Amino acid sequence: MKIPFFSEHIENYTRRTGLRRKTLLLSLGWLWGMLLISMFFIGSGRIILLLSCVGAAVTCHLLWIARGRKRDGGT
């Protein structure tokens, strides 16, 4: 992938090495920043709730990826 920011996510995910703290914080900052801007302009309670749920799910996923897991033996 030609965009270094995204290529780090993909490479680390496939190698199961985790994410650097800087990358994780930058990703979470962009995620919640864009969600908050969207919530502000939309203003609908249901959409705000939906975006909050999506943000929480993506945050959990990023934190799960950030930990990193080494593969066992042959798997």
Backbone torsions as a table, in degrees:
resi	resn	phi	psi	omega
1	MET	NA	141.2	-172.9
2	LYS	-85.3	-18.5	179.7
3	ILE	-91.4	113.1	-173.4
4	PRO	-57.5	-38.0	-178.2
5	PHE	-59.5	-47.3	-179.2
6	PHE	-75.6	-33.0	-179.1
7	SER	-64.7	-33.0	177.1
8	GLU	-63.5	-41.6	178.0
9	HIS	-59.7	-48.5	-175.2
10	ILE	-68.4	-45.8	-179.4
11	GLU	-63.1	-44.8	-179.5
12	ASN	-67.6	-32.8	177.4
13	TYR	-66.7	-44.6	-178.0
14	THR	-71.9	-33.1	178.3
15	ARG	-86.2	-10.3	-179.4
16	ARG	58.4	41.5	-178.3
17	THR	-100.5	-6.4	-179.5
18	GLY	87.4	176.6	-179.6
19	LEU	-111.5	151.2	173.5
20	ARG	-69.5	152.4	-179.6
21	ARG	-58.9	-40.8	180.0
22	LYS	-60.6	-45.0	-179.9
23	THR	-64.8	-42.2	179.6
24	LEU	-62.4	-48.3	-179.0
25	LEU	-64.9	-38.9	177.4
26	LEU	-64.4	-42.9	179.0
27	SER	-62.7	-46.9	179.9
28	LEU	-66.0	-37.1	177.2
29	GLY	-61.9	-47.1	177.9
30	TRP	-64.4	-43.5	-180.0
31	LEU	-56.3	-57.4	-176.1
32	TRP	-71.9	-30.8	175.5
33	GLY	-61.6	-48.2	180.0
34	MET	-67.9	-37.7	177.7
35	LEU	-64.7	-41.8	179.4
36	LEU	-65.7	-39.1	176.2
37	ILE	-62.8	-44.3	178.9
38	SER	-61.9	-44.0	179.2
39	MET	-61.1	-40.3	-179.4
40	PHE	-62.5	-46.4	-176.9
41	PHE	-76.4	-31.2	-179.5
42	ILE	-75.9	-55.4	175.6
43	GLY	76.2	-6.5	179.7
44	SER	-80.8	132.0	-178.2
45	GLY	-57.9	-41.6	-179.2
46	ARG	-67.1	-40.7	179.9
47	ILE	-68.4	-39.3	177.3
48	ILE	-61.2	-42.6	177.6
49	LEU	-63.2	-43.8	178.8
50	LEU	-62.1	-46.5	179.8
51	LEU	-64.6	-35.6	177.0
52	SER	-64.3	-41.3	178.2
53	CYS	-65.4	-43.0	178.1
54	VAL	-62.7	-44.7	179.0
55	GLY	-61.3	-41.6	178.7
56	ALA	-64.5	-42.1	-179.9
57	ALA	-65.1	-44.2	-179.8
58	VAL	-67.6	-37.6	176.7
59	THR	-60.7	-46.1	177.4
60	CYS	-60.0	-42.1	179.8
61	HIS	-63.8	-45.0	179.5
62	LEU	-63.8	-40.7	178.5
63	LEU	-66.0	-34.1	177.6
64	TRP	-67.0	-43.0	178.4
65	ILE	-66.6	-38.6	-173.9
66	ALA	-62.8	-27.9	-178.0
67	ARG	-65.6	-37.6	-179.3
68	GLY	75.9	141.9	179.1
69	ARG	-141.7	127.9	175.2
70	LYS	-84.1	140.1	178.8
71	ARG	-70.9	143.1	177.1
72	ASP	-84.2	132.2	173.0
73	GLY	32.7	-103.5	-173.1
74	GLY	-95.9	2.5	-177.9
75	THR	-96.3	NA	NA
